Amino acid sequence: WIGGKVNRKIAKRPTMTYCYSATRFGMQAMILQTLRELDKELEGEGKQPYLGGADNYQCAMWLSHVLYDAIRTTVSSAARAMDWLRDVAMVAAKANLPLWWDTPMGLPVLQEYKKQTGQRCEVHWAGQRLRVTLQVDGEYIDSRSQANGVAPNFVHSLDATHMLMTAKDAYGRGIDFAGVHDSFWSHAEDIDVLAECIREQFIALHSEPILERLADAVRWRYPDAEIPDPPKQGSLDLGRIRES
């Protein structure tokens, strides 16, 4: 990796997926995939591999440890929030309970990953008899899946809330709105208005005590569970998003 080989393209996937519970091992796979893509591009140009012939797998493994630690250090508050969400999910899972929460707009969300068992069955297709295995939900909560899924699911529910708030604001301002996931659209002449809607609603959403409300909701639903206090909010000035 000597000589400035760690570029934005290599670091982007691990960084973008960290807050969706990407693991160190997952980051290793992402880095390896990017290296293969870079090598293929260079091969098409008749050039040497990106790392000059070094073992991509070994290099990806080494860099994944460095990147994972660097990201956790840089976004330490996000790391604490993710760890807290996992703890909450584990507390509920130990009692064999799913995890409920309401988005800031009041939409109820249920996360309920069950332990699965393989159930074999025979099917007939194209004149042949085939044996297939179906994954069937069991009776008990899968604590590992609950813990791994809660951070990305919670973040996605907030992303969806932001989209709804933006659409509502745009409608109130009399402009058209369309969107898919994190891509928001309007007519070219209304883009400046949409940009303001996006930023104002993002500030409004994240100015709320989101984690505290989640803790209160979980404690209300599961009064016997010992839910730890959420991490405190930091000093980031959300108002600066208006200038971004």
C-alpha positions as CSV (number, residue, x, y, z in Angstrom):
1,W,0.0,0.0,0.0
2,I,3.1,2.2,-0.1
3,G,2.9,5.1,-2.5
4,G,-0.6,6.5,-2.0
5,K,-2.4,3.3,-3.2
6,V,-5.2,3.8,-0.6
7,N,-7.4,6.0,-2.6
8,R,-11.0,7.1,-2.3
9,K,-12.4,4.3,-4.3
10,I,-10.9,1.7,-2.0
11,A,-11.9,3.4,1.2
12,K,-15.4,4.4,0.1
13,R,-17.3,1.1,0.5
14,P,-16.0,0.3,4.0
15,T,-16.6,3.8,5.1
16,M,-20.2,4.0,3.7
17,T,-21.2,0.6,5.0
18,Y,-19.7,0.9,8.5
19,C,-22.9,2.5,10.0
20,Y,-24.9,-0.3,8.4
21,S,-22.9,-2.8,10.7
22,A,-20.3,-3.8,8.1
23,T,-17.7,-6.0,9.9
24,R,-14.0,-6.0,9.5
25,F,-14.3,-9.2,7.5
26,G,-16.9,-7.6,5.3
27,M,-14.6,-4.7,4.6
28,Q,-11.9,-7.1,3.6
29,A,-14.2,-8.5,0.9
30,M,-15.1,-5.0,-0.3
31,I,-11.4,-4.0,-0.6
32,L,-10.6,-7.2,-2.4
33,Q,-13.5,-6.7,-4.8
34,T,-12.3,-3.1,-5.5
35,L,-8.8,-4.3,-6.2
36,R,-10.1,-6.8,-8.7
37,E,-12.1,-4.1,-10.4
38,L,-9.0,-1.9,-10.6
39,D,-6.8,-4.7,-11.9
40,K,-9.4,-5.4,-14.6
41,E,-9.4,-1.8,-15.7
42,L,-5.6,-1.7,-15.9
43,E,-5.5,-5.0,-17.7
44,G,-7.7,-3.6,-20.4
45,E,-5.2,-0.8,-20.8
46,G,-2.3,-3.2,-20.9
47,K,-0.9,-2.0,-17.6
48,Q,0.4,-3.8,-14.5
49,P,-2.0,-4.7,-11.6
50,Y,-2.9,-1.9,-9.2
51,L,-0.6,-3.2,-6.4
52,G,2.2,-4.2,-8.8
53,G,1.6,-7.9,-8.5
54,A,1.3,-8.1,-4.7
55,D,-1.1,-10.6,-3.2
56,N,-4.5,-8.8,-3.3
57,Y,-6.0,-11.1,-0.6
58,Q,-3.2,-10.5,1.9
59,C,-3.2,-6.8,1.2
60,A,-7.0,-6.5,1.6
61,M,-6.8,-8.4,4.9
62,W,-4.1,-6.1,6.2
63,L,-5.9,-2.9,5.1
64,S,-9.3,-4.0,6.5
65,H,-7.9,-4.0,10.0
66,V,-6.4,-0.5,9.5
67,L,-9.5,0.9,7.9
68,Y,-11.9,-0.6,10.5
69,D,-9.9,0.8,13.4
70,A,-9.5,4.2,11.7
71,I,-13.3,4.5,11.0
72,R,-14.2,3.6,14.5
73,T,-11.8,6.2,15.8
74,T,-13.0,8.9,13.4
75,V,-16.7,8.3,13.9
76,S,-16.5,7.2,17.6
77,S,-19.9,8.6,18.4
78,A,-21.5,6.5,15.7
79,A,-19.6,3.5,17.0
80,R,-21.0,4.1,20.5
81,A,-24.5,4.5,19.1
82,M,-24.2,1.2,17.1
83,D,-22.9,-0.6,20.2
84,W,-25.8,0.7,22.2
85,L,-28.4,-0.4,19.6
86,R,-26.8,-3.9,19.6
87,D,-27.0,-4.0,23.4
88,V,-30.7,-3.1,23.3
89,A,-31.4,-5.8,20.7
90,M,-29.5,-8.4,22.7
91,V,-31.4,-7.5,25.9
92,A,-34.7,-8.1,24.2
93,A,-33.5,-11.2,22.4
94,K,-32.4,-12.8,25.7
95,A,-36.0,-12.5,26.8
96,N,-37.1,-14.0,23.4
97,L,-38.7,-10.7,22.5
98,P,-38.7,-8.9,19.1
99,L,-37.7,-5.2,18.9
100,W,-40.3,-2.6,18.2
101,W,-39.8,1.1,17.6
102,D,-41.7,4.0,16.1
103,T,-40.1,6.3,13.6
104,P,-40.3,10.1,14.4
105,M,-43.3,10.3,12.0
106,G,-45.1,7.5,14.0
107,L,-44.6,4.5,11.7
108,P,-44.2,1.3,13.8
109,V,-41.3,-0.9,12.9
110,L,-40.9,-4.5,14.0
111,Q,-37.6,-6.4,13.8
112,E,-38.1,-10.1,14.5
113,Y,-35.5,-12.4,13.1
114,K,-36.2,-16.0,14.2
115,K,-33.8,-18.9,14.4
116,Q,-34.3,-20.9,11.3
117,T,-34.1,-24.6,10.6
118,G,-33.7,-26.4,7.3
119,Q,-36.7,-28.4,6.1
120,R,-36.2,-30.7,3.2
121,C,-38.9,-31.4,0.7
122,E,-39.2,-32.9,-2.8
123,V,-40.4,-31.1,-5.8
124,H,-41.0,-32.0,-9.4
125,W,-39.7,-29.7,-12.1
126,A,-39.1,-30.3,-15.8
127,G,-39.8,-34.0,-15.4
128,Q,-37.2,-34.4,-12.6
129,R,-37.6,-35.0,-8.9
130,L,-35.5,-32.5,-6.9
131,R,-34.7,-32.3,-3.2
132,V,-34.6,-28.7,-1.9
133,T,-34.1,-27.3,1.6
134,L,-36.3,-24.5,2.8
135,Q,-35.3,-22.2,5.7
136,V,-38.2,-22.1,8.1
137,D,-38.6,-19.7,11.0
138,G,-38.6,-21.4,14.4
139,E,-40.0,-20.4,17.7
140,Y,-37.1,-18.5,19.2
141,I,-35.5,-15.2,18.4
142,D,-32.1,-15.2,16.7
143,S,-30.1,-13.0,19.0
144,R,-27.2,-12.7,16.6
145,S,-29.4,-11.6,13.7
146,Q,-31.2,-9.2,15.9
147,A,-27.9,-7.6,17.0
148,N,-26.5,-7.4,13.5
149,G,-29.6,-6.1,12.0
150,V,-30.7,-3.4,14.4
151,A,-28.2,-0.6,13.4
152,P,-28.8,-0.8,9.6
153,N,-32.6,-1.2,10.1
154,F,-32.8,1.7,12.5
155,V,-30.7,3.9,10.2
156,H,-32.9,2.9,7.2
157,S,-36.0,3.8,9.2
158,L,-34.6,7.3,9.8
159,D,-33.6,7.7,6.2
160,A,-37.1,6.8,5.2
161,T,-38.4,9.3,7.7
162,H,-36.2,12.0,6.2
163,M,-37.6,11.3,2.8
164,L,-41.2,11.5,4.0
165,M,-40.5,14.8,5.8
166,T,-38.8,16.2,2.7
167,A,-41.7,15.1,0.5
168,K,-44.2,16.7,2.9
169,D,-42.2,19.9,3.0
170,A,-41.9,20.0,-0.8
171,Y,-45.7,19.5,-1.2
172,G,-46.3,22.4,1.3
173,R,-44.1,24.6,-0.8
174,G,-45.9,23.7,-4.0
175,I,-43.2,21.8,-5.8
176,D,-43.1,18.3,-7.3
177,F,-41.2,15.6,-5.5
178,A,-40.1,12.1,-6.5
179,G,-37.5,9.8,-5.0
180,V,-36.0,6.3,-4.6
181,H,-34.2,5.5,-1.4
182,D,-31.6,8.3,-1.1
183,S,-32.2,10.0,-4.5
184,F,-34.5,12.9,-4.3
185,W,-35.8,14.6,-7.5
186,S,-37.7,17.6,-8.7
187,H,-37.9,19.8,-11.8
188,A,-34.8,21.8,-12.6
189,E,-36.3,25.1,-11.8
190,D,-37.2,23.9,-8.3
191,I,-33.9,22.3,-7.3
192,D,-32.9,25.2,-5.1
193,V,-36.2,24.9,-3.1
194,L,-35.8,21.1,-2.9
195,A,-32.2,21.5,-1.6
196,E,-33.5,23.7,1.2
197,C,-36.3,21.2,2.0
198,I,-33.8,18.4,2.3
199,R,-31.4,20.3,4.6
200,E,-34.1,21.8,6.8
201,Q,-35.9,18.5,7.3
202,F,-32.6,16.7,8.0
203,I,-31.8,19.3,10.7
204,A,-35.3,19.0,12.2
205,L,-35.2,15.2,12.3
206,H,-31.8,14.9,13.9
207,S,-32.3,17.7,16.4
208,E,-34.8,15.4,18.1
209,P,-33.6,13.1,20.9
210,I,-33.9,10.0,18.7
211,L,-32.0,7.5,20.8
212,E,-33.6,8.7,24.1
213,R,-37.0,8.1,22.6
214,L,-36.1,4.7,21.4
215,A,-34.8,3.8,24.9
216,D,-38.1,5.1,26.4
217,A,-40.2,3.1,23.9
218,V,-38.3,-0.1,24.6
219,R,-38.5,0.3,28.3
220,W,-42.2,0.9,28.0
221,R,-42.8,-2.2,26.0
222,Y,-40.5,-4.4,28.0
223,P,-40.6,-3.0,31.6
224,D,-38.7,-6.0,33.0
225,A,-35.7,-5.6,30.7
226,E,-32.7,-3.7,31.9
227,I,-32.1,-1.2,29.0
228,P,-28.8,0.8,29.3
229,D,-28.9,4.5,28.9
230,P,-28.1,5.7,25.3
231,P,-25.0,7.6,24.5
232,K,-25.2,11.4,24.9
233,Q,-25.4,13.7,21.9
234,G,-22.2,15.4,20.9
235,S,-21.6,19.1,20.1
236,L,-22.0,19.0,16.3
237,D,-23.8,22.1,15.0
238,L,-26.5,20.7,12.8
239,G,-27.2,24.2,11.5
240,R,-24.0,24.1,9.4
241,I,-25.8,21.5,7.2
242,R,-27.5,24.5,5.6
243,E,-24.2,25.5,4.2
244,S,-23.2,22.1,2.9
